[in-house]
Amino acid sequence: MDQQILFYEGMEGYASFRIPTVLSLPGGRVIAFCEGRRDSDDDCGTIRIVARVSRDGGESFGPLQVVCSHGEDTANNPCPVFDRRSGRLHLVYNTNLKKGRESLILKGEAPRTVHHVFSDDLGESWSAPRDITSQVKPESWTWYACGPCHGAQLPGGRLLIPCNHAVLKPEGNASGPYISHAIYSDDGGQSWQTGGDVGENTNECSLAPLGGERVYINMRSYHGKGCRAAAWSEDGGQSWQGLRLEERLPDPVCQGSVLAVDSERPEGLPILLFSNAPDPKERVRLTLRKSRDGGRSWSRGTLIWDGPSAYSDLAALEDGRIGCLYEGGGEHAYEGIRWARVEMEGIE
C-alpha cells in the first residue's frame, strides 16, 4: 500500500481541507475533490470545492484548482458521477450563506440549496453552476446534503446521487430527524428527480449498483447503536426496503463510502467495498472491508490508517488497485487528506 498527502492545513492559504471525494475516469485520470475551507475548519464560512487531478492513475497529482466558488459563501458536499454513455462528468453539491450554519438551516431560518455543474473534458473545465433546488428539494425540507462521496450510474444509464434531508416540523422553528434519500436523472443530467425516503435517523450516505435496477445504500446512523445502517432498492433508488442496523459495521456517527467493483459483470453480484472509521465512539483506524453478497455480510477488513481518521471515499483504478481518499492525521483526523492505493487481493 502506498500513501501520500494531497491536501493539508495551510496549503495555498486555506485553513483546512475536509470532505474528500474521488472519481476514477477513462485514460488513467483520477480527480480528488474536497472542500477548501478558507478561514477555519468550521462547516460554514467561505468554502470552495477544490480538486487535484492525476493523469497517471493516481501516481501523482497536479496543482490545486477551484471547481466551484460562490463568493464569500459556502459551496460544499461534492458528489461527482461520470456518465459513461455521453462522456460527461457531473458534480452535484450544496450551498448556504457564509453565516448560515446547519443549526439555522434546521430551524428554517437560513437557506440551503442544491447545484449542478458538468465537464465535457474530464475535469479540465467546468460549466457555470445551475441551481436545481426546485427539482429535488420540497419546500418543507430544511437541511439538505449530497453524499458526500461519489455517485453511481446504473446499467440502464440512470445517474444516482446519494443525499439526506430534514423536514420542518408543523409547529416550525425545528426540523425532524435526518432522512437519507437519493436523487436521479434519466436524461443525462438535464433534469433531476427525488426518490423516496430510506428511513428516519439516517444521514450521510453512499450507494452502489448491484446489477439491473438493484442498489445498495449504506448510511450514517443516528439510532444510538454505534453502527452503520443499510437498505436496498429494486427500482433504481426510487424506493428502499429492508432498512437495518449493521452491528458488524461499527461507526462513531461519521461518514463512510461504498463502491461496487465490476458492477455490470454478468455472472452475479459485484464485489462491494466499504471504508469507514470502525469504532463505535471515536473517529480512528480507517478500515477497508469487502462484501461478496451485496452488502449482507462483510469481511474483517484491512487497516488503511492506524490513527485519527474520519471521512473517506473509494475509486476503482484502471490498474486494478483501489484508491482511498481520506481524512487522517497524527494528532487529529483533519490535519490533511491522504491518498492510498491498495491491491484488491490485499483487502482482507
C-alpha positions as CSV (number, residue, x, y, z in Angstrom):
1,M,0.0,0.0,0.0
2,D,1.4,3.4,-1.0
3,Q,0.2,6.7,0.5
4,Q,0.7,10.4,0.0
5,I,-0.8,13.6,1.4
6,L,-2.8,15.6,-1.2
7,F,-4.2,18.4,0.9
8,Y,-3.0,19.8,4.2
9,E,-3.8,22.6,6.7
10,G,-2.4,25.9,5.4
11,M,-1.9,24.7,1.8
12,E,-2.2,27.7,-0.6
13,G,-3.7,29.8,2.2
14,Y,-6.6,27.5,3.1
15,A,-7.0,26.9,6.8
16,S,-8.4,23.4,6.4
17,F,-9.4,20.8,3.8
18,R,-12.3,18.4,4.5
19,I,-14.9,16.1,2.9
20,P,-12.9,14.1,0.4
21,T,-14.4,12.7,-2.8
22,V,-12.6,10.8,-5.6
23,L,-13.5,9.6,-9.0
24,S,-11.6,7.4,-11.5
25,L,-12.1,8.3,-15.1
26,P,-11.0,6.9,-18.5
27,G,-7.4,7.1,-19.6
28,G,-5.9,6.8,-16.1
29,R,-7.4,10.2,-14.9
30,V,-8.3,10.4,-11.2
31,I,-9.8,13.5,-9.7
32,A,-9.6,14.1,-5.9
33,F,-12.2,16.6,-4.8
34,C,-12.7,18.2,-1.3
35,E,-13.8,21.3,0.5
36,G,-11.2,24.1,0.7
37,R,-12.2,25.9,3.9
38,R,-10.5,29.4,3.7
39,D,-10.6,30.8,7.2
40,S,-11.2,27.9,9.6
41,D,-12.2,24.2,9.8
42,D,-15.8,25.2,10.5
43,D,-18.6,23.6,8.4
44,C,-19.8,27.0,7.2
45,G,-17.9,30.2,6.1
46,T,-16.1,30.8,2.9
47,I,-15.7,27.3,1.5
48,R,-14.9,26.3,-2.1
49,I,-14.9,22.9,-3.8
50,V,-11.4,22.3,-5.0
51,A,-9.6,19.5,-6.7
52,R,-6.3,18.0,-7.8
53,V,-6.1,15.9,-11.0
54,S,-4.0,12.9,-11.7
55,R,-3.2,11.8,-15.3
56,D,-1.2,8.7,-14.4
57,G,-3.7,6.5,-12.4
58,G,-3.2,8.2,-9.1
59,E,0.6,8.1,-9.0
60,S,1.0,11.9,-9.0
61,F,-1.4,14.9,-8.9
62,G,-1.4,18.3,-10.4
63,P,-1.9,21.7,-8.7
64,L,-4.8,22.7,-6.6
65,Q,-7.7,24.1,-8.7
66,V,-11.0,25.7,-7.7
67,V,-14.0,23.8,-9.2
68,C,-16.9,25.7,-7.5
69,S,-16.9,29.0,-5.7
70,H,-19.9,31.1,-4.5
71,G,-18.0,34.2,-3.4
72,E,-17.8,34.5,0.3
73,D,-20.5,31.8,0.9
74,T,-20.3,28.1,1.3
75,A,-20.0,25.5,-1.5
76,N,-19.7,22.0,-0.1
77,N,-20.6,18.4,-0.2
78,P,-19.2,17.5,-3.6
79,C,-20.8,14.4,-5.2
80,P,-19.5,13.6,-8.7
81,V,-20.7,11.0,-11.2
82,F,-19.4,10.1,-14.6
83,D,-21.9,9.3,-17.5
84,R,-20.2,6.5,-19.4
85,R,-22.6,7.0,-22.3
86,S,-22.0,10.7,-23.0
87,G,-18.6,11.1,-21.5
88,R,-19.9,14.0,-19.4
89,L,-18.7,14.4,-15.8
90,H,-21.4,15.7,-13.4
91,L,-20.9,17.3,-10.0
92,V,-23.8,17.9,-7.6
93,Y,-23.2,19.9,-4.5
94,N,-24.7,22.2,-1.9
95,T,-24.5,25.9,-0.9
96,N,-25.5,28.0,2.0
97,L,-24.8,31.5,3.3
98,K,-21.4,32.2,4.9
99,K,-23.1,32.5,8.3
100,G,-26.0,30.1,7.5
101,R,-24.8,27.3,9.7
102,E,-26.7,24.0,10.0
103,S,-28.4,24.9,13.2
104,L,-30.1,27.9,11.5
105,I,-31.0,25.8,8.4
106,L,-32.7,23.2,10.6
107,K,-34.8,25.9,12.2
108,G,-35.9,27.1,8.8
109,E,-34.0,30.4,9.3
110,A,-31.4,30.1,6.6
111,P,-31.4,28.7,3.0
112,R,-29.7,25.5,1.8
113,T,-29.6,24.9,-2.0
114,V,-28.5,22.2,-4.5
115,H,-26.4,23.0,-7.6
116,H,-25.1,21.1,-10.6
117,V,-22.1,21.6,-12.8
118,F,-20.6,19.5,-15.6
119,S,-17.4,18.9,-17.5
120,D,-17.1,17.6,-21.1
121,D,-13.3,17.3,-20.9
122,L,-12.8,15.1,-17.9
123,G,-12.5,17.9,-15.4
124,E,-10.2,20.3,-17.4
125,S,-13.0,22.9,-17.4
126,W,-16.5,23.2,-15.8
127,S,-19.8,24.7,-16.7
128,A,-21.4,27.6,-14.8
129,P,-23.4,26.3,-11.8
130,R,-27.1,25.6,-12.3
131,D,-29.5,25.8,-9.3
132,I,-31.6,22.5,-9.2
133,T,-33.1,23.1,-5.8
134,S,-36.6,23.4,-7.1
135,Q,-36.3,20.0,-8.8
136,V,-35.0,18.0,-5.8
137,K,-36.0,19.8,-2.6
138,P,-39.6,20.2,-1.5
139,E,-40.4,23.5,0.3
140,S,-40.9,21.8,3.7
141,W,-37.4,20.5,3.7
142,T,-34.7,22.5,5.6
143,W,-31.4,20.7,5.7
144,Y,-30.1,19.0,2.5
145,A,-26.8,17.4,1.8
146,C,-25.4,15.4,-1.1
147,G,-23.3,12.4,-0.4
148,P,-20.6,13.4,0.4
149,C,-18.9,10.9,-1.9
150,H,-19.2,9.7,-5.5
151,G,-22.5,9.0,-7.2
152,A,-23.2,6.0,-9.4
153,Q,-24.6,5.1,-12.9
154,L,-26.9,2.1,-13.3
155,P,-26.6,-0.2,-16.3
156,G,-29.6,1.4,-18.0
157,G,-28.0,4.8,-17.8
158,R,-29.6,6.3,-14.7
159,L,-27.4,8.7,-12.7
160,L,-27.8,8.4,-8.9
161,I,-26.7,10.8,-6.2
162,P,-27.0,9.8,-2.5
163,C,-28.4,12.6,-0.3
164,N,-30.1,13.3,3.0
165,H,-32.5,15.9,4.3
166,A,-34.6,17.0,7.2
167,V,-38.2,18.3,7.3
168,L,-39.5,21.3,9.1
169,K,-42.0,20.3,11.8
170,P,-45.6,21.7,11.5
171,E,-45.1,23.9,14.6
172,G,-42.0,25.4,12.9
173,N,-38.6,26.5,14.2
174,A,-37.2,23.0,14.3
175,S,-36.8,20.0,12.0
176,G,-37.5,16.4,12.4
177,P,-34.8,13.7,12.1
178,Y,-32.3,13.3,9.3
179,I,-33.5,11.1,6.5
180,S,-31.5,9.6,3.6
181,H,-32.7,9.5,0.1
182,A,-31.3,9.6,-3.5
183,I,-31.9,11.8,-6.5
184,Y,-31.7,10.5,-10.0
185,S,-31.5,11.6,-13.6
186,D,-32.7,9.6,-16.6
187,D,-31.8,12.2,-19.2
188,G,-28.0,12.6,-18.8
189,G,-28.2,15.2,-16.0
190,Q,-30.6,17.6,-17.7
191,S,-33.2,17.1,-15.1
192,W,-33.3,15.5,-11.6
193,Q,-35.9,13.8,-9.5
194,T,-36.1,12.8,-5.9
195,G,-36.6,9.2,-4.8
196,G,-38.3,8.0,-1.7
197,D,-37.1,8.2,1.9
198,V,-34.9,5.4,3.2
199,G,-35.9,5.9,6.9
200,E,-35.6,8.2,9.8
201,N,-32.3,8.8,11.7
202,T,-30.2,8.1,8.6
203,N,-27.9,10.7,7.3
204,E,-24.8,11.0,5.1
205,C,-24.9,8.0,2.7
206,S,-23.2,6.2,-0.1
207,L,-24.7,3.9,-2.7
208,A,-23.6,1.2,-5.1
209,P,-25.3,-0.6,-8.0
210,L,-25.9,-4.3,-7.7
211,G,-26.9,-5.0,-11.3
212,G,-30.1,-4.1,-13.2
213,E,-32.1,-1.7,-11.1
214,R,-30.8,-3.1,-7.7
215,V,-29.0,-0.6,-5.5
216,Y,-27.4,-0.9,-2.1
217,I,-27.2,2.1,0.3
218,N,-25.0,2.5,3.4
219,M,-25.7,5.3,5.8
220,R,-24.5,7.3,8.8
221,S,-26.9,6.3,11.6
222,Y,-28.4,8.4,14.4
223,H,-30.1,5.4,16.1
224,G,-27.7,5.5,19.0
225,K,-26.3,2.0,18.4
226,G,-22.7,2.9,17.3
227,C,-23.0,1.3,13.9
228,R,-24.0,1.9,10.3
229,A,-27.4,1.5,8.7
230,A,-28.2,-0.1,5.3
231,A,-31.0,-0.7,2.9
232,W,-31.7,-2.0,-0.6
233,S,-33.7,-0.8,-3.7
234,E,-35.1,-2.9,-6.5
235,D,-36.2,0.1,-8.6
236,G,-33.1,2.2,-9.2
237,G,-33.3,4.2,-5.9
238,Q,-36.9,5.3,-6.2
239,S,-37.9,3.3,-3.1
240,W,-36.0,1.4,-0.4
241,Q,-36.6,-1.7,1.6
242,G,-35.0,-3.7,4.4
243,L,-33.6,-0.9,6.5
244,R,-31.4,-2.4,9.1
245,L,-28.7,-1.5,11.6
246,E,-25.4,-3.1,10.7
247,E,-23.9,-4.1,14.1
248,R,-21.0,-5.7,12.3
249,L,-20.1,-2.3,10.9
250,P,-19.2,-0.2,14.0
251,D,-19.2,3.5,13.4
252,P,-18.8,6.7,15.6
253,V,-21.7,8.5,13.8
254,C,-19.5,9.5,10.8
255,Q,-19.4,9.3,7.0
256,G,-18.4,6.2,5.1
257,S,-18.1,5.2,1.5
258,V,-19.2,2.1,-0.5
259,L,-18.0,1.1,-4.0
260,A,-19.2,-1.6,-6.4
261,V,-16.3,-3.2,-8.4
262,D,-17.3,-4.7,-11.7
263,S,-20.9,-3.6,-11.2
264,E,-22.1,-4.9,-14.6
265,R,-20.5,-8.3,-14.5
266,P,-23.0,-10.9,-15.8
267,E,-22.0,-13.8,-13.5
268,G,-23.5,-12.3,-10.4
269,L,-23.3,-9.7,-7.7
270,P,-20.4,-7.2,-7.9
271,I,-17.8,-7.1,-5.1
272,L,-18.7,-4.2,-2.7
273,L,-16.1,-2.3,-0.8
274,F,-16.7,-0.2,2.3
275,S,-14.5,2.3,4.1
276,N,-15.1,4.0,7.5
277,A,-13.6,4.6,10.9
278,P,-14.9,1.4,12.6
279,D,-15.1,2.4,16.2
280,P,-18.5,3.0,18.0
281,K,-17.2,6.1,19.7
282,E,-14.0,7.5,18.1
283,R,-13.0,8.6,14.6
284,V,-9.9,6.4,14.3
285,R,-8.4,3.5,12.4
286,L,-9.8,3.9,8.9
287,T,-10.5,0.4,7.5
288,L,-11.5,-1.1,4.2
289,R,-13.8,-4.1,4.0
290,K,-15.2,-6.4,1.3
291,S,-18.6,-8.0,0.6
292,R,-19.4,-10.7,-1.9
293,D,-23.2,-10.9,-1.2
294,G,-24.5,-7.4,-1.9
295,G,-23.8,-5.9,1.5
296,R,-25.4,-8.7,3.6
297,S,-22.1,-9.6,5.2
298,W,-18.6,-8.0,5.4
299,S,-15.0,-9.2,5.8
300,R,-12.9,-8.2,8.8
301,G,-11.2,-5.5,6.9
302,T,-7.7,-4.1,6.0
303,L,-6.4,-1.2,8.0
304,I,-5.7,2.0,5.9
305,W,-4.6,4.4,8.6
306,D,-3.8,3.5,12.2
307,G,-4.7,6.8,13.8
308,P,-7.2,9.6,13.9
309,S,-9.3,9.4,10.7
310,A,-12.8,10.3,9.5
311,Y,-14.4,10.9,6.1
312,S,-13.3,8.8,3.1
313,D,-14.2,7.9,-0.5
314,L,-13.2,5.0,-2.8
315,A,-12.4,4.6,-6.5
316,A,-11.6,1.6,-8.7
317,L,-8.4,2.4,-10.6
318,E,-7.6,1.2,-14.1
319,D,-4.6,-0.8,-12.9
320,G,-6.9,-2.9,-10.7
321,R,-6.0,-1.3,-7.5
322,I,-8.4,0.5,-5.2
323,G,-7.9,4.2,-4.4
324,C,-9.0,5.6,-1.0
325,L,-9.0,9.3,-0.4
326,Y,-9.5,10.0,3.3
327,E,-9.1,12.4,6.2
328,G,-6.3,11.5,8.6
329,G,-3.5,12.7,10.8
330,G,-1.3,12.1,13.7
331,E,-2.8,14.4,16.3
332,H,-6.3,14.8,14.8
333,A,-8.3,13.5,11.8
334,Y,-8.4,16.8,9.9
335,E,-4.7,17.5,9.6
336,G,-4.9,16.6,5.9
337,I,-6.5,14.5,3.2
338,R,-4.5,11.4,2.2
339,W,-4.4,9.2,-0.8
340,A,-3.8,5.4,-0.5
341,R,-3.7,2.8,-3.2
342,V,-4.5,-0.8,-2.2
343,E,-4.1,-4.0,-4.1
344,M,-7.6,-5.6,-4.4
345,E,-6.1,-9.0,-3.4
346,G,-4.8,-7.5,-0.2
347,I,-8.2,-6.5,1.2
348,E,-9.0,-9.0,3.9
